[in-house]
Amino acid sequence: NGITQDEFTRALKRLKKEKTTLIIDSAPGLGAEFISAAKSADHMFVVANPELPSLSAAYKTIQVAETLGVEIAAIILTRTGRYPGELNEEEIKEIVGDHPIRKVPEDPAVPTSALMAQAVVTAFPRSPAAVAYKKIAAEIMGVEYKERFSFWDELHRMVYGDLASV
């Protein structure tokens, strides 16, 4: 049905030898899958929402990662700007520590793209969340972010409108 933890760990080690950058989207929680992925990581990006339950889980993840010797490259806060009472950056740092914070705004294009079974950066490349994700990706890769749209992006925009306002 699936693969064993040992097979997963060996596969990660082989991939790490072949690729300069490997991003693993691990399941939430601190189970064996997470531990295997974390042990193979040089850096970790912890994704959370700017609310207490999510940040508490992120804090636990950070503690385990640091115990394993994994550097926390950044905290990526998703769904920011949803409501006025969300935690601010200072409050967030009090919970998760003094790690760099990157923000992805709340954006109706995200659930819409999920219904379309597409990534938001593909379905709605000009939406606020897509642009934020692309900026974070550029930073991770160490390149300058410059917005470029393909012919297909422009055609999509003409057919469906400017999807930044979905």
Secondary structure, DSSP 8 states (H G I E B T S, - for coil): ----HHHHHHHHHHHHHH-S-------SSSSHHHHHHHHH-SEEEEEE-SSHHHHHHHHHHHHHHHHTT-EEEEEEEEEETS-TTS--HHHHHHHH-S--EEEEE--THHHHHHHTTS-HHHH-TTSHHHHHHHHHHHHHHT--------HHHHHHHHHH--GGG-
